[in-house]
Every structure is written in C-alpha cells, then in structure tokens.
Amino acid sequence: MQLAGVVVGPIALLALVSALVSACHVAGAVLTAAVLADLVGGDGAVVAPLLGALVGVVAVRSALLWLREVAAARFGIAIRTRLRGELLRRIASLGPAWAQGERSGAITHTVVDGVEALDAYYSRYLPQLLVTCVVPAAVTGWLFTVSVPAAAVLAVSVTCAVVVPRGWDARLLRTGRTRWRAYEKLAADYLEATQAIGVLRVFGAGKRTGDALAARGEELHGSTMTQLRVSLVESAVSALALHLGTVATIVVACAGVLGGGAPAASVLLFLLCARECFRPVLDLSAHWHVGYQGLGAVEGIDEILTASPAVADTGTRAEPARPGAGLVLRHVGFRYPNGAGVDDVSFVCPPGGITGIVGPSGAGKSTLARLVVRHADPRHGTIELDGTPITDYTLAALRASIGVVGQHTHLFHGTVAENLRLARPDATPEEVRAAAHVADALDFIEALPRGFDTELTENGARLSGGQRQRLAIARAVLAATPVLLLDEATSALDVDTEERVLTRLAEHCPGTTRIVIAHRESALRGADTIVTIESGRVAGTVAR
C-alpha cells in the first residue's frame, strides 16, 4: 500500500460498486427463486411483476458493471502513472553511479512490466477482498432466517473456500518471485543482445548468445510451470469447496423440507443463493492469480525506491554560478571499491580560462570529471565553484552551472532539434542553428532528409561517431552554462574539424570556463593551463 500512496478512497469506492454488483446478483437469485416457486407451487399471479423486477435488476447490474470497469481502469491508470513517475524521479536522483551498477533491461522491465502487473492487485484484488469479507457473510446471515442448518453448512463451506486456499498463497508468492526474477533476467539479456547485435555478429557469437537466451527461456518456462502447478492446486481447492458446499447445503435444505422445518421453496432459494455466496470467492481467486504477479515485482520496485543515492542533495544555494565562474580543487581524494581513484589532487581552473587535463588511460581524469559534476563526492578535500563548495549548491543549480560533453554521447529517439533542446526547451530556431554552427554540425544537419526535423533512431545509430559528438557539443553550447567540461569530446573528429569546433567555441563562449580532458595535443589548443594526472595524482602543472 505504501508504494501506491493514498489509495484507500479509490479502493473503497471500487469495493462499494462491486458490493452493489453482488447485491444485484443476490437480488436476481432471490427473484429467480421466487418466480420458479410461484410457477411450481403457486398460481403464477406474481410471475409477471417478479420478471419485471428481475429485468430491472439486470439493467442496474449492467450499469454498475460498466461503472466498475471504468473506475477500475481510471484507478489503474492513476496508480501506474504515479508509480512510474515516482520510480523515474528516484532513478534520476540516484544518478549514474547507481545506474552503472544495474542492468538497463532489468530497470526497464521493473518500471514498465512490474508496474503494469501491480495494476490488477490494486484495482481488482484489494477491492474484491473487501467484497469477499462482506457479501458472503451478509447473505448467509440473512439465510439463517430461512433455515439455520442449511445456512450453517453454507457458512462453513464459504469459510473453507476462503481460508483453506490461503495456505498456498505464501508458496505461490515465492514461486511468483522466482518466476519474476527469471523473467527480469531474460528481459535484460534480450535487450543487451539486441543492442550488441553488431558486436555479436562480428565475433561470431550469435549462436552462442542464442543458445544462452534459449537456456534462459527454459528457466523461465520451468518457473512458470511450477507456478502454474501451485496455482492449479489452489483453484482446485476453491472449486471443490464450492461444489461440495453447494451439494451439502442443498442436502441439508432438502432434509429440512422433508422434516417440515422449512418450506419447499427454500431449496430453490439456497440453490441459487449458494452460487452468489461463492461468486465473490471465485472472483477473489481469479483476481489474486493476476494480482500476485505484480507482488513478485514489488521486490525490484522497492529496491529502486529504497536505494541510497551516491550524493545527497543537501545544498541550499539554488542559484547557478555566475558566468565565467572559476573552479578550484583542494586536496581532492576518491577511491573506487577496486582501489582505483585519485588522491590529493589540487589545481585551479581560472575564471573564463581553458584548463587542460592530460594523462594516461586510467590515471583518474574521468574520475575528476565525475567528482566535479557530483556524480560522486570526494572522500576528502573540497571542490569549489565560484568560491562556494559544490556541495552547497542544490543539484539542480550545479547541473545548471556545469555543462558536460562526455566520452560517450547519448542521443534520444526524436528529432535533431528535440535532442539539441534537451537543456533549453524554449530555445529559438535561430539559437539552435547558432549552436549547431559552433559545433560545425550545421552542414550535415541540413543535409539530412528533413534537416533539424529529421527523426533520429535510438542513440543516433545512423550517425557517425563524429556527428554524434558534434550534436552533443551543440547541445552543451545551447545550454550556455558558466562552466563547460569536455571529456574527450572531440576524440572522434578529424584534426581540421576539431580545430574549427575549438575556434568557434572560443569565439562563441569567450567568458565560459572550459575544462578539457584529452589525449590528443590538438584538443588542448588554446589552453591556459595544462594539468598532468598520473596514478591518481597531479604530476605537473604547466601555465601557457
């Protein structure tokens, strides 16, 4: 219940409508019994009025069924929307440090299929549970006024139909969780294989991967069959209680009639009302078999909602840094679990200047970039932006202060313009074109079939690496942040294109503080200071 928030009102409303539907079923049973009794033992004088009342009950029941379906659908949509929104906000707050330790397919499966499966639990099972607690008790209580022995047998039978199958619920839930984990793993494997299909073909690993996916599929099949066997046992117990309970009730009712303790019409009444006593129980069982699949996903959903972010958003400064703000690192240290990282790093990125960071692969350059944008926090030391520790900024203010073009560019499915406007949705077409010009991307964008309105495939798969990098640079230019961090941002560009991009950046962003991480000397053109990092430490600083 805590996952979905305040849902008591909608659940109570659905339970009320379902109870009214059950009341119509019971009323229909009573009227049908009365019609049959009058046809058999009466003069048929009240048959017409009773049939008219029965038609009215059927009409009301149909309207209530429509209302229940509409309300359940709307409630389900609200639940799914709220849960997915909460999960996505949580994932965003957890940041890249958390996401890098998880499988994308598993996250997607939880957010999409997991939340979808929970819909039935909230909108179907919980309201029906309330109905099952009320309706059979009310009907059997009324039937006690007709025949105490028959009503007592019916009450015991309904109780058994509700209580006995619950002994399988715990096992069914366990098998459901096992199946969900297998399903989640298979979904993650399929997504990973689809994304890497080119690599699999190049290395001839397609068949091996296919065999591995088939094995995962067999594992899911086995989990599903185990779950189905347990589920069928529970269904069989409910069906057995229904049939034996109905037969036993009718036998006792007939005995009461033969003994003169009850009218003959009571047998018809008990026969039809017994079905309506068991109907909520059977509906509950059906909704449980659908809803418990969502409970199997609760574990994954809860893991996301309770995960601890790598950094805490405890800052109080909500305003971004001033244009051209400087950046200072003082004795910064950080270690990964494997021991790699940086130690006692200190240097200054002057306001409006260009600071280059060089060093061999694995020296800690990208780690410093992660620390600057607070994807992680230093174990010791401080990083100051515009004279203020970056931990004093809210995360939103810090993100608005530092633009980043990383080693790996991500483009979303959508138009070129939509991708460039990611940081500034209100940017004018002229501003978008200007940013594309700075990144030397204007010519190839206009050569696309629809220019800026061309739809990109996922991650811009049909673009070259250099084109993707230039779009990422244009996106960062359009954001117009006081500080711009370029982490191997031009590594896929040829030297001439790189020179044009860097020259235009200097012309378009003269007051922007730039931090350039690179291996190539050409990418450091115009740098005021070059900091060399080796084995996680500053090996030297050269001012130009």
N, C-alpha and C positions, 0 to 999 in steps of 0.2 A: 504493500500500500504506500510505503514511503517513496518508492520510485516514481509513482504517478502523481503524487501531490494530493491536493484536495479533490477527492473523487466520491466522497460519501453521498453528496447530493445527487449526482447523476445515477449512481448505483441504486440509491433508494427509489428514485423515480422509475428506473427500469424495473426494479423489483415490484413496485406498485402496479405498473402496467401489466407485468407478467402475472401478478396475482389476480388482476381483473380478468385476464385471459383465462386463467384457471377457473375462476368463478363462473365464467361463461360456459366452460366445458362441463362443470358440475351441474349448472342450471340446465344445460342441454341434456345431460344424462337423466336428471330428475324428471324433466318434461317428457323425454322419450319413454321412461319407465311408466309415467302416468298415462301416456297415450296407449301403450301396449296393454296396461292393466285394464283400461276402460274398454278397449277393443275385445279383450278376452272375457272379462267378467262383468262388464257394465253394459249400458245401452248405447254407448257411442255418442251421447249427447254433448260431451265436453271435448270430443276429439278435435273439432274444428278450432275452438279457441286455443287449445293446447298447441296445435300445429302452428297457428298464427304466432303464438308466443315463441315457439321454437325457431320459426323463421326470423323473428326479431332478435333473438339471442345470437343466431348465426351471423346476422348482419353486424351486430355490435362487436362480436368476436373478430370478424374480419377487419373492422375498422381499428380495433385495438392491436391486432397483429401487425397491420400496416404501421401504426404509430410506434409500436415496439421496434420494428425493423429500422425505421427512420431514426429513432432516438439512439438505438444501439450503433448504427452506422456513424452518426454525428459524434457520439461519445467516443467511439473507436478512433475516429479521425483526430479528435482533440487530444486523446491520450497519446497517439503516435506522434503527433506534431510536437507535443510538449516534451515527450521523452527524447525524441531525436534532437530537438533544439537543445535540451539540457546536455545530451551526450556530445554534440558538436561544440557547444561552448566549453565543455570540460576538456575535450581533446585539444581545442585551441589554447586553453590556459595551461595545459600540461606541456605543450610545446614540442619542438623537435627532439629534445633529449629523451622524452618518453616514447615518442613515436618511433624513433630509431631502434628501440628495443622490442617493438611489436611487429607482427606481420600485417601488411596492409589488407590482405584478404580477410584475415580474422577480424580486424576492426570493422571493415565494410560489412561483413556478414553479421556482426553483432548489431551494428547501427541500423541495418536495413531489415534483414530477416528476423533477427532477435526481437526487435521492437514490434515487427509485424505479428509475430507469434504471440506476443503478450496481449494483443488486442482482444482476442477471444476470452482470455482469462478475466479481464476487467469488464468487458461489455456483455459477456454471456454467462460465464461461470459464476461470478460473485452475485449478480442479481438472482440467478436461478437458485443459488444456495439459500438465499433468504426465503424465496418462494417455497422451497422444499421443506424448510423448517416450519412454515406456517400453514400451507394449504392442506397437506395430508392430516395434520393434527386437527384442523378445524372441521374437515369433512368427517373424519372418524368420530370426533366429539359429537357432531350432530347425529351420526348414525347410531350412537349409543342410545338415543331416544327412541329408536325404532326396534333394535334388538341388541341387547347387551352382549350376549355370547358371540354373535356374528361380528359385531363391531370390535370386540376384544381380539378375536382372531385376526381381523384385518389390520388392527393397530400393531399387533406383534409382527405380522408379515411385512408391513411397510417399514417398521423399525429395522428388521433384519435386512431388508433390501437397501436401506441407507447405511447401516453401521457395518455389516459384515464385509462388503467390498472395500471399505476403508482400510482393511488390513493389508490390501495390495497396493495402496496409494504410495506408501514410502518406497516400496521396491520399484513401482512404476516410475516414480520420480527419479530414483537412482539410475534406472536404465535409460530414462529420458535424457538425463545429463550426460551419460556416456555416449548416447547417440548424438547429442548436440555437439559434443567435443569432436567426435569423428566427422560430423557434417562440417563443422567450422574448419577443421584441418584440411578436409578435401577442398572446400571453397578457396582457402588460402593457396593451396597447391595449384589449383586450376588457374587462379589469377596470376600467380607467379610464372607458371608455364606459358600462359598466353602472352604476358608481357615480354618474356625472354625467348619467344619462338624463333627469332632470328639467330640468337646465340646457339640454341639447341640444334638448329639445322647445320650451322657452320661446323660444330664439333661432333656432328653425327650422334647426338644424344637424344634424338626424338623418340626412338623406340624405347630406350631405357626409361625415359620420363613417362611415356605412355604406359609402360608396364607398372611403374610405380603408382601412377594415378589409378590404374585398374585395381591394384592391391588396396589402395585407399578406398576405392569404391566397394570392394568386397568387405572391407572392415565396416563401412557404413551399412552395407546390406546386412551383415551379421548383427550389428547393434539394432537395426530396425526390426529384424525378425525376433530378436529376444524381447524387445519392447512390445511387439505385436502379440507374442505368446502371453505375456503377463497381462496385457490389456484384454485379450480374449477371455482369460480366466475370470477377470473382474466382471466383464459383460455377461458371462455365463452365470455367475452367481446372482447378479441382478435379475436376469431373465428367469432363473429358477425360482427365486423368491416371488417374482410376480406371478408366475403360473401356479405354483403350489399354493401361494397365499390366496389367489383368487378361487381356486378349487376348494380349498379348505373353508374359506368364507362362505361359499355357496352351499357346501355340505352342511355347515352349521346352521345357515339360514333356512335350508330345507327342513332340517331336523326341528327347528323352532316352529315352522309352519305345521309340520306333521303333529307336533306336540300341542298345537293350539296356542302357542305363546306369541305368535306373530301372524299378520295377515299374509296371504299368498303373494300379494303384490310386492312384499318386501324382498322376495327373492330377486325379482327383476331390478329393484332399486339397488340392492347390494351388488348384483352382477355388473350393472353399468357404473355405479359409483366406485367400485373397486378399481376399475380401469382408470378413473380420474384421480384416484389416490396415488396410483403408481406412475401416472404420466409425469408429474414433476420430478420423480426419482429417476426415471429413464432419461428425461431431458437433462437432468443434472449430470448423469453419467456421460451422455453424449458431449456436453459442453466441457466436462473435465478432460475427456480424451483429446479434445482440441486445445484446451487452455493450458494443460500441463506441459505441452511442448514449449510454450512461452516461458514456463518456470525453469526449464532447462537452460534458457538463455540468460536468466537472471544473474547467474554467477559471472558471466562475461560483462554484462551491463554494470553490475556492482563493482567489478574490478576497475572499470573506467571511472566511475563516479567517485570511488574512494582512493584512487591513485594520488600520490603526492607529487606536485609539480617540482621540477628541478629548481625553480626560483619562485620566491614568494612575491606577490605584487603588494608590497607594503609601503611603497613610496608615497610621498604626499605632494610632490611637485607635479602639477597637472599640465603645466605649460611646456612646450618643446623648447629646446635650447635655441639661443639666438643664432641668426645666420652667421656662418663662419666661425662657429664655436670651436675652441681648441679641445684636445683630448690628452689626458695625462695618465700614464700607468705608473704606479708606485709599488715596487716590490711585489708584483703580482705572482701568485703561485697557484697551480691547479694540477691535480693528478686524476687520471682515469683509474678504474679498478685494475687494469693491467700494468699500472705503474708509469705509463707514458704521460706526458703533460709538459708544463712549463714551471720554472722556478725562479723567483727573484727577478722578474722582468720589469725594467723601468725604462721609459723613454717618453718623449713629448712629441705630440703632433701639433705643431703651431697653428693658430687660427688662420684659416684661409690658405694654408700651405699644403704641400703634397709630401706625404711621408711614405717611402717605400719600405717594404718588409721582405727580405730575401732569406734564403736558407735552403738546405737540402730537404727532400721529402721526409716527413715525419719529425721535423725539427720542432714543430709546435706553432707554426704560422696560423693555420686554420683554427687551432685551439684558441689563440688570442682573438681571432675574429669572433668566435662563439662567445667568448667572455665579454667582448665589447658590446655585443647586442643582447647580452644577458640570456643566452640560451643555457648558460650555466653561470654560477657565481664562483669567484676565486676562493680557494681555501684560506688564503691570506693575502694581504695587500689591498689596494683600492684602485679603482678606475674612476677618474673624474672627467665630466663633460661640462664645459662652460663653467668650471670652478666648483661644480657640485658633484658629489659621488653619484654614480649612475643608479645606485640602489635607492637614492632619494627621489628619483623620478618614478612616476607611475609607469607601468609597462607600456601603456598606450602613448604616453608622452615620449618615452625613449624610442619607441618604434617610429614616431613621427619626427624624431631628431636625426636618426641614422638610416640612410638608405643603403641597401645591400644588393650587390650583384655577386652571387656565389659561383663556385666552380660548376655546379650542376644547375642549369636553368630549367625551371618548370613553367610550362605554358598550359593553359586550361583550354578545354574544348569550348570554343566560342570564336567570335570574330577577332581579327587583329586589333581593332580599336578597343574592344572589350578587355583584351589582355593588357593593353597599354594603360587603360584607365583603371587598372586594379587599385592603385593607391589614390587616384583622384577621379572618381566617377563623374565629377562635374567639369572636367577639363573640356575646353572648346576644341572643335576640329582643328583650328589653327595651332593651338598649343600641342595637340597630338602630333601634327605634321612637323612642328618645330623640333619636338623631342626625337622624332624618327630621323630627322635630318642630322641632328647632333650625333646620333648613333650610326650614321651612314647607312640607315636602313630604308630611307625613303624610296630609293630607286627600285629595290627588289620588292618592296610592298606594293608600289604602284604597278609593277609588272605582274602581280598576282591577278587571277581572273576577276575579282571584284575589289581589288585594292584593299583598303582598310576594312571593308565589309566582308572580306574572304573568311570563311569558316576554317578554323584550324582543327586538325584532328587532335586526339589526346596527346598532350606534351609536344605538340608541333612536330609529329613524327615525319611529316613530309618535307620539313625544312632541314637545311644543313645545320651542322653544329654552329658554324659562324653566324648564320642567320638567326638562330635562336639566341645566341649571345647578344647580338645587336638589339634584338627586341627587348631583352632583359635590361640592357643599358638604357634604352629609350624609356622603358617603364620607370627606372630609377631616376632618370633626368626629369621626367614628368612629375615625380613625387616632390622634387625641389626641396630636399631635406638639407639641414645645415651641414651635415657630415655625410660623405659618400664613401662606403667601404667596397673596394673592388678586389675580390678574392679570385685570382686567375681569371678575371672577367674577359680578357681578350686572348686567351690561350688558343682558341680555335680560329682566330683571324690571321690572315696573312700580314706581313710586315707593313705593306702600304696601307691596307685598310685600318690596321691598328694605329698607324700614325695619324690618319685622318680623324679617327674617332677621338684620340687623345688630344689632338689640336683643337677640335671643336668643343670638347669638354672644357678645356682651359678657357676658350673664348666665351662659351655659354654660361659657365659656372665659375666666374673669376673669384668669387668670395667663398666658395664651398671648400671646406676642409676635406681633403681626399687622403684616404689610406689605401695604398696599392700593394697587394700581396702578389708576387710574381716570381717566376723562374727566369724569364727572358729579360735581358737588359733593355730591350726595346720598349717593354711595357713600363719601365721606370723613367721614361723620358720626361724631363721637367721636374723630377722630384727634388725637393729642397733638402730632405734628409733621407738617408738610407740606413735602416737598422738590420743588422745581420743576426739571425737566430740560429744557434747550433745546440743540439741536445737540450732544448728547452730553455736555454739561457741566451742573454744578449752577448754576442761575441764581439760586436763592434758597432759603432755609430759614426757615420760619415756625413758631415754637412757639406752641401754643394753651394 
